[in-house]
Amino acid sequence: MSDLQVVDETTFDELVLRADKPVLVDFWAQWCPPCHQIVPILAQIADERRDQLTVVKLNSDENPAISSKYRVMALPTLMLFHRGELIWSVVGARPKAKLLKELDDALLATV
């Protein structure tokens, strides 16, 4: 299982908005128990879908400008970006199967 790549305000544009494939951003905070619970699921998805999708983490407390720009109001928030555009988002932890279904539906809509 891989560790998830971390992005911040200095790397967000390059690693998320200008990425050559879709990027799932996990907005999280250290104090958020559900944020910690979803990490193993996201790491599995990152490994299993590495050819289709990049999964990254962004600490909302340490990067308030990005969290504010995308109106992150609760954690964890997952946002899927494709070609620099936000195409899907969800608030709260999900079981892996449900999260994969929602991701697949969002990705199919971009084809």
C-alpha positions as CSV (number, residue, x, y, z in Angstrom):
1,M,0.0,0.0,0.0
2,S,1.4,3.4,-0.9
3,D,1.5,6.5,1.1
4,L,-0.7,9.2,-0.4
5,Q,1.1,12.2,-1.9
6,V,0.7,15.4,0.0
7,V,-0.1,18.7,-1.8
8,D,-0.2,22.2,-0.3
9,E,-0.8,25.8,-1.5
10,T,2.5,25.8,-3.3
11,T,2.0,22.6,-5.2
12,F,-1.8,22.4,-5.7
13,D,-1.9,24.1,-9.1
14,E,0.9,22.0,-10.6
15,L,0.0,18.6,-9.1
16,V,-3.8,18.9,-9.2
17,L,-5.0,21.5,-11.7
18,R,-2.3,20.8,-14.3
19,A,-2.2,17.0,-13.8
20,D,-2.4,14.9,-17.0
21,K,-5.0,12.6,-15.4
22,P,-7.8,13.0,-12.9
23,V,-6.8,13.8,-9.3
24,L,-8.8,13.0,-6.2
25,V,-8.1,15.4,-3.4
26,D,-8.7,14.4,0.2
27,F,-9.2,17.6,2.3
28,W,-8.5,16.5,5.8
29,A,-7.3,17.7,9.3
30,Q,-5.3,16.0,12.1
31,W,-8.2,16.5,14.6
32,C,-10.8,14.7,12.3
33,P,-11.3,11.0,13.2
34,P,-13.2,10.1,9.9
35,C,-10.4,11.7,8.0
36,H,-8.0,9.1,9.5
37,Q,-10.5,6.3,8.9
38,I,-10.7,6.9,5.2
39,V,-7.0,7.0,4.6
40,P,-6.6,3.2,4.1
41,I,-9.4,3.2,1.6
42,L,-7.9,6.0,-0.3
43,A,-4.5,4.3,-0.3
44,Q,-6.0,1.2,-1.7
45,I,-7.8,3.2,-4.5
46,A,-4.5,5.0,-5.2
47,D,-2.8,1.7,-5.7
48,E,-5.5,-0.1,-7.6
49,R,-6.3,2.9,-9.9
50,R,-2.8,4.4,-10.3
51,D,-3.0,4.3,-14.1
52,Q,-6.3,6.2,-14.2
53,L,-6.3,8.4,-11.2
54,T,-4.0,10.2,-8.7
55,V,-5.0,10.5,-5.1
56,V,-3.5,13.2,-2.9
57,K,-4.1,14.7,0.6
58,L,-4.4,18.4,1.5
59,N,-4.4,19.4,5.2
60,S,-7.2,22.0,5.4
61,D,-5.9,23.6,8.5
62,E,-2.5,24.2,7.0
63,N,-3.8,25.3,3.6
64,P,-6.8,27.6,4.4
65,A,-6.7,29.5,1.1
66,I,-7.4,26.4,-1.0
67,S,-10.0,25.1,1.4
68,S,-11.7,28.5,1.3
69,K,-11.5,28.7,-2.5
70,Y,-13.3,25.4,-2.9
71,R,-15.7,26.1,0.0
72,V,-14.7,23.1,2.1
73,M,-17.0,23.4,5.1
74,A,-16.7,19.9,6.6
75,L,-14.1,17.1,6.7
76,P,-13.3,14.9,5.2
77,T,-14.2,16.4,1.8
78,L,-13.2,14.6,-1.4
79,M,-12.9,16.5,-4.6
80,L,-12.2,15.1,-8.1
81,F,-10.4,17.4,-10.5
82,H,-10.0,16.7,-14.2
83,R,-8.2,19.1,-16.7
84,G,-8.2,21.8,-14.0
85,E,-11.9,21.6,-13.3
86,L,-13.7,20.4,-10.2
87,I,-16.0,17.6,-11.6
88,W,-17.3,15.9,-8.4
89,S,-17.2,16.3,-4.6
90,V,-18.5,14.5,-1.6
91,V,-18.4,15.2,2.2
92,G,-17.8,12.4,4.7
93,A,-16.2,9.0,4.7
94,R,-17.6,6.3,2.5
95,P,-17.2,2.5,2.2
96,K,-14.8,1.6,-0.6
97,A,-17.4,0.1,-2.9
98,K,-19.7,3.2,-2.7
99,L,-16.8,5.5,-3.2
100,L,-15.5,3.6,-6.2
101,K,-19.0,3.6,-7.8
102,E,-19.3,7.4,-7.3
103,L,-15.8,8.0,-8.7
104,D,-16.5,5.7,-11.7
105,D,-19.7,7.6,-12.4
106,A,-18.0,10.9,-12.2
107,L,-15.1,9.8,-14.4
108,L,-17.5,8.3,-17.0
109,A,-19.2,11.6,-17.3
110,T,-15.9,13.2,-18.4
111,V,-15.3,10.8,-21.4
